[in-house]
Amino acid sequence: MTATDGRAPANEPVWLSGGHVVDVRSGKVRRDTNVVVRGGRIDRITADAPPPGARTVRLGGRYLLPGLISVHTHLSVVYPFSATDEAEDSGITALRALSRARDALYAGVTTIRSVHEQNRADLLVRTAAGQGWVEAPRIVGAGRAISTTGGHGHGSACVYADGYDSFLRAARAELAAGADLIKIFITGGIAHQGESFTGAQMTIDEMRAVVRAAEEHNTYVTAHAGAGSAIREALSAGVRGYEHAYELDADTARQMAAQRVYLTPTLCVTRCPEWMAEHSFTPWQIERALEVGPGHLASIRTAIAAGVADPDDPERPGITFLAGTDYPPGEPIEDTVVAVREMEFLAEAGLSTEQALRSGTLEAARLVGLQGQAGAVEEGHLADLIVTERDPLSDLSALRRIAFVMQAGRIVRDDLPAVPDTHPTEGAQ
């Protein structure tokens, strides 16, 4: 690529000058600093002024932080859910998924984890982006989720299986197709009438079959999980990731902390009735979401009370909390986008501002296999970067105004006001 599409030639550095670097690892801000990007990565973080003639983006005292990572994404979903056509042509599915992927990227979400896409649309978009044909976030994909016959995934173009051997074959097939992880439904949820999230929809043997397949490929299983009893069974089967957790008791939360699992609360799904109404959710679904909402929030508070994992102390019990939306992360909502609103909800649930910010950056990078590669503004990391007007460590709502997006050294969006070249450090204060 050339500089005409926003990416400098591989050996030509780009200076992001005169900004304040947000260190999500330490929770501190490195002020009046320049970041040098070369070859798609952060080459240097320095106080040195750009040399004459260097390609420079002047930040003017704004805040530079890592691109956001959303770890519970459905790019191919249709609303209402009943409109899903399980026989849909894969090309149509991929185009719909691509539209949502580009929205997310332009909103500042530079990496996503998809946890079920019809026709494995995540893997199709990932391939197209890897070839340079389309713009999309970096995609870590589960392909198609696996559901029991008549289970929570029924009608969503999932893979359907029953019994140990059937689940083992299904999981192996998704991994052979290129999936990075496996997603299962161990309980019902709140989207369909007549289902409950309090009872298990999979046997322990079925869970173990999927875990076995994942371990054969050195990866893991994440589970749509409503309540404690099924989660305890999944913990014993070796499932490492949990989505939603609508109803957690303190004992289950402590077991989750002891096993240092990953939890993606998706608080958006029980707190956004206006968004749901605008997207053709049924009155019953909206009523059900609001009914579950208070207990969902209390459940996540219970999980936080059980302990938040410390990435610098791998022996200390704790749950790793992650930002994931269930809804397409780049969708507009309440004067922001869903990915940012979810992080705000996590802070409202009891995570500190620093922890909430890490849930969508540093911790999320660890989950998706990009530890040491993304999720922080550090030398050697991928140049996945966003810019805000205000310090998000002081006020998470600063993420509502993202003015600049860079992915792997390519400028995706630049809405920064012009900054005059009046100071050797390009706007230091």
Secondary structure, DSSP 8 states (H G I E B T S, - for coil): --GGGTB--TTS-EEEEEEEEEETTTTEEEEEEEEEEETTEEEEEESS---TT-EEEE-TT-EEEE-EEEEEE-SS--SSGGG--TT--HHHHHHHHHHHHHHHHHTTEEEEEES--GGGHHHHHHHHHHTTSS---EEEE--S-EEETTSTTTTTT-EEE-SHHHHHHHHHHHHHTT-SSEEEE-B--SSSTT--SSSBSS-HHHHHHHHHHHHHTT--EEEEEEEHHHHHHHHHHT--EEEEEEE--HHHHHHHHHTT-EEE--GGGGT-HHHHHHTT--HHHHHHHHHHHHHHHHHHHHHHHT-B--TT-TTS--BEE----SS-TT-EETTEEHHHHHHHHHHHHT--HHHHHHHTTHHHHHHTT-TTTSSS--TTSB--EEEESS-TTT-GGGGG-EEEEEETTEEEEE--------STTSS--
